[in-house]
């Protein structure tokens, strides 16, 4: 009986310590100060549709496309367009530059938005 009581006491102590450490971690996670603007979601979706259309016209219909963004403290956004396709390795520099220019031209213009392209 004493062994069981000691085991239960240690189990309760470990449970309390685990609960305290988890709540401390959750408390230190910063809350998002700026709410996402729903207008950007619509612009981003339309931009991705245009990008996929340009890639399809260039013969790269199966390219992997990902658009990510970082929102700075001042509210400006830095978008990174990452495109993966094995055909990029076979393209000439001039052709790649024309493709990059076409993708830059179709980027939406939002207040404080900038775009970076990454081809792999």
N, C-alpha and C positions, 0 to 999 in steps of 0.2 A: 504494500500500500504506500509506503514512504517513497519507494522508487517511482511509482506512478505519479505521486504528488510532485516530486522534484522535476520529473519530465514535463508535466503539465505547466509548472511554473516557468521553466526554461522556454517552452513553446510559446507561452503567452508573452514573455519578455521579448522574444525574437519577433513575434507578430507586431507588437507595439513599436519596436525599433524600425521594422520594415515600413510600417505605416507612416511613421514620422519622417523617414528619409524620403519616401515617395511624395509626401505632401510638400516637403521642402523643395524638391526638384520641380514639382508642378508650379509652385509659387514663384520660382525664379525664371520661368519661361516668359520672355517679353511678349506682351500683347501687341497685336498689329495696330499701329497708331492710325493708319490711313485705310479707309474702306476702299475696296476695289470699285472702280467706276464701271457700271455695266455697259457703257458705250464702247469701251475698249474691247470687250468680248466679241461684239458684233464686228468691229473693225478687224480684229485678229482673224476671225473666221473667214471673212471676205478676202483678206490678204492671203490666207493659206489656200483658198480656192483658186485665186489668181496664180499663185506660185505653182500649184499643181498643174494648172492649164499650160503655163509657160514651159514647164518641164516636159509635159506630154508632147507639146508641139516640137520640142527639141529632141524627141526620141528617148526621153528619160522617164517614161511613165511609171516605172516601178521604183522610183527613188524614195528613199526614206526622208521625210520632212518633219522637222521639229522646230517650233517657235517657242522660245522662252523669254522671259523678261525679268529685269531687276528694277524695282521702284526705289529711287533715291529718296533721301530725306526731304528734298524740296519738291517731290512729286513727279519729277521727270522720270522717264522710262528709257531703259537701254534694252533693246530687243536683240536677240541673237537668233538668226535663222540658220539652222544646221541642216545640210542636205547631204545624204550619203547615196552614192551610186558608183558602181564599179566602172561605169563608162567615163567618169571624169578623168581617169588615168589615160584614156585613149584620145582625149580631146586636145586640140592644139590651144596654145595660149590665147590667140586671138578669139577663138570660139568661146573659150571660158570667159574672157572679158566681156564679150557680147552678151553671154548668158547672165553674168553678174550685173551688167548694166540694165538688162531687162528686168531683173528682179528688184534692183534698186528703184527703178522708175515706177514700179507698181506698188511700192511701199506707201502706206497711208501716212498722212501728215497730221500728227497729233501734237498738241502743245507740249514741248519738251521731250519729244520722242526721237530717238536715234536708233539706227539699225546697223548691225554687224552681220556679215555673212561668213559662213564656215562650210567649205566644201571638202568632203572626205570620200 
